[in-house]
Amino acid sequence: MGRYLGSVCVLCRRERVKLFLKGNRCLTSKCAIEQKRPAPGQHGADFKKTSQYGDQLREKQKLRRFYLLQERPFQHQFLKALRTRGKTGEVLLQRLETRLDNVVYRLGLAPSRRAARQIVMHGHVAVNGRKLDIPSVILKSGDLVQLRQGHELGMSKACVEVAKQRKSVPDWLDLSPEKLSGKVLHIPARADIQVPVQEQQIVEYYSK
């Protein structure tokens, strides 16, 4: 399985928006976006989007990088959304948002999506009482996510406390801080998904 190993701050600078790939660091003045550092490359500061295709490509890249997905898994999710009843762009966002690794991150059980993915792949997460080590599993309404006993829980407890203080757990999830667990109350609507992207442009990009 391919994965990105480079600097994630470069991705934020390229898309010129916070992708929250470094967890709490993204909320401090150390964030590359807060420091207003230019996009990477020799001509990064002068880069301008000049075509409709370029706009669509940037929206696709932004969403893909927001969830730290490579092109093939992202395209697979799009094809799944295309075959599902409903607005394709909204269904795509719902599928990405309800991935197991993203739900672990949204609950505050990990400081970033990369950390959440590592926790899942190492077998430290259980869904409905069963160990799951596949980050791309799509959760359904009513699913219970919990950190398994025996995992070093110090980091997760600290992350949960930060999430509680900032009230950053979305309304479609229910967090039980003392149990280090959470439940999917319902599939999020578009208004519940705080992602700075125009999903219709992505649909148009893949429709060509």
C-alpha positions in Angstrom: 0.0 0.0 0.0 1.5 3.3 -1.1 1.7 6.1 1.4 3.0 9.6 1.5 6.3 10.0 3.5 7.2 13.6 2.8 6.5 16.7 4.8 2.8 17.3 5.3 3.3 21.0 5.7 4.3 21.1 2.0 0.8 19.8 1.1 -0.9 22.6 3.1 1.3 25.2 1.4 0.6 23.8 -2.0 -3.2 23.9 -1.5 -3.0 27.2 0.4 -5.3 26.0 3.1 -5.0 24.2 6.4 -5.4 20.4 6.0 -4.8 19.7 9.7 -2.3 17.0 9.0 -0.2 17.7 12.0 -2.9 17.7 14.6 -2.6 20.4 17.3 0.4 22.0 15.7 -1.9 23.3 13.0 -3.7 25.3 15.6 -0.6 27.2 16.7 1.5 30.0 15.2 4.0 27.4 14.0 1.6 26.4 11.2 3.0 27.1 7.7 -0.3 28.7 6.7 -0.3 31.0 9.8 3.3 32.0 8.9 2.0 32.8 5.3 4.8 30.8 3.7 4.6 30.6 -0.1 3.7 27.5 -2.0 6.6 25.1 -2.6 8.7 25.4 -5.7 10.7 28.2 -7.4 7.5 29.9 -8.7 5.2 29.0 -5.8 4.6 32.5 -4.8 3.5 33.5 -8.3 1.3 30.4 -8.9 -2.1 31.2 -10.3 -5.0 28.9 -11.3 -5.8 29.9 -14.9 -8.2 27.3 -16.2 -11.4 25.4 -15.2 -9.5 22.1 -15.4 -6.8 23.5 -13.1 -9.5 24.5 -10.5 -11.1 21.1 -10.7 -7.7 19.4 -10.3 -6.8 21.5 -7.2 -10.1 20.7 -5.5 -9.5 17.0 -6.1 -5.9 17.2 -4.8 -7.0 19.2 -1.8 -9.7 16.6 -0.8 -7.3 13.7 -1.4 -4.6 15.2 0.7 -7.1 16.3 3.4 -7.7 12.6 4.1 -4.1 11.6 3.2 -5.1 9.2 0.4 -3.2 8.2 -2.6 -4.8 8.5 -6.1 -5.9 4.9 -6.5 -7.8 4.6 -3.2 -9.3 8.0 -3.7 -10.5 7.1 -7.1 -11.9 3.8 -5.7 -14.0 5.8 -3.2 -15.3 8.0 -6.0 -16.4 5.1 -8.1 -18.2 3.7 -5.0 -19.9 7.0 -4.5 -20.8 7.1 -8.2 -22.7 3.8 -7.9 -24.5 4.9 -4.7 -27.9 6.7 -4.7 -27.7 10.4 -3.9 -25.5 13.3 -4.9 -22.1 11.8 -5.9 -20.0 14.6 -4.3 -21.9 14.5 -1.0 -21.8 10.7 -0.9 -18.0 10.8 -1.6 -17.5 13.2 1.4 -19.7 10.9 3.6 -17.6 7.9 2.7 -14.4 9.6 3.4 -15.6 11.1 6.6 -16.9 7.7 8.0 -13.6 5.9 7.3 -12.4 4.2 10.5 -9.2 6.2 10.7 -11.0 9.5 10.2 -13.6 8.6 12.9 -10.8 7.8 15.3 -9.3 11.2 14.6 -12.6 13.1 14.8 -13.3 11.5 18.2 -10.0 12.9 19.4 -8.5 9.5 20.1 -5.5 10.5 18.0 -3.8 13.9 17.3 -3.9 13.6 13.5 -5.2 11.3 10.8 -1.7 9.9 10.2 -1.5 8.9 13.9 -5.1 7.5 13.8 -4.2 5.4 10.8 -1.2 4.0 12.6 -3.2 3.2 15.7 -5.7 1.3 13.6 -3.1 -0.6 11.5 -1.4 -1.7 14.7 -4.6 -3.3 15.9 -5.3 -1.0 18.8 -8.9 -0.2 17.7 -12.1 -2.3 18.1 -15.4 -1.8 16.3 -18.4 -3.3 18.0 -16.1 -5.4 20.1 -14.0 -6.8 17.3 -10.5 -5.8 16.5 -10.2 -4.0 13.1 -6.8 -3.1 11.6 -8.1 -1.7 8.2 -8.2 2.1 8.2 -10.4 2.3 5.1 -13.4 0.4 6.6 -16.6 2.5 6.2 -18.5 2.7 9.5 -22.3 2.8 9.7 -24.8 4.4 12.0 -24.7 2.8 15.5 -21.1 1.4 15.2 -19.1 1.7 18.4 -15.4 2.5 18.2 -13.1 1.9 21.2 -9.4 1.7 21.9 -8.5 -1.9 23.0 -7.2 -2.7 26.4 -3.5 -3.1 26.6 -2.7 -0.3 24.2 -0.6 2.6 25.7 -3.5 5.0 26.3 -1.6 8.0 27.7 -1.4 9.9 24.3 -5.0 9.1 23.5 -6.2 10.4 26.9 -4.4 13.6 26.4 -5.9 14.0 22.9 -9.4 13.4 24.3 -8.9 16.1 26.9 -7.9 18.6 24.2 -10.9 17.6 22.1 -13.2 18.1 25.1 -11.8 21.5 25.8 -12.1 22.7 22.2 -15.5 21.0 21.8 -14.2 19.7 18.4 -16.1 16.4 18.3 -18.7 16.7 15.6 -22.4 16.3 16.4 -22.8 13.1 14.4 -20.4 11.4 16.8 -20.8 10.7 20.6 -17.6 10.5 22.6 -17.3 8.7 26.0 -14.0 10.2 27.3 -13.8 7.9 30.3 -14.1 4.8 28.2 -12.0 6.2 25.3 -14.7 5.2 22.9 -17.2 6.8 20.6 -20.4 6.0 18.7 -21.5 6.9 15.2 -24.9 8.5 15.8 -25.8 9.0 12.2 -24.2 9.4 8.8 -23.1 13.1 8.5 -24.9 15.5 6.2 -23.0 17.9 4.0 -23.4 20.7 6.6 -21.8 18.5 9.2 -18.6 17.9 7.2 -16.3 20.8 7.7 -14.0 20.3 4.7 -13.0 23.4 2.6 -13.7 21.9 -0.8 -16.2 22.2 -3.7 -17.1 18.6 -4.3 -19.0 19.3 -7.5 -15.8 20.3 -9.1 -14.3 16.9 -8.3 -17.3 15.2 -9.8 -16.8 17.2 -13.0 -13.1 16.4 -13.0 -13.7 12.7 -13.0 -16.6 13.0 -15.5 -14.3 14.1 -18.3 
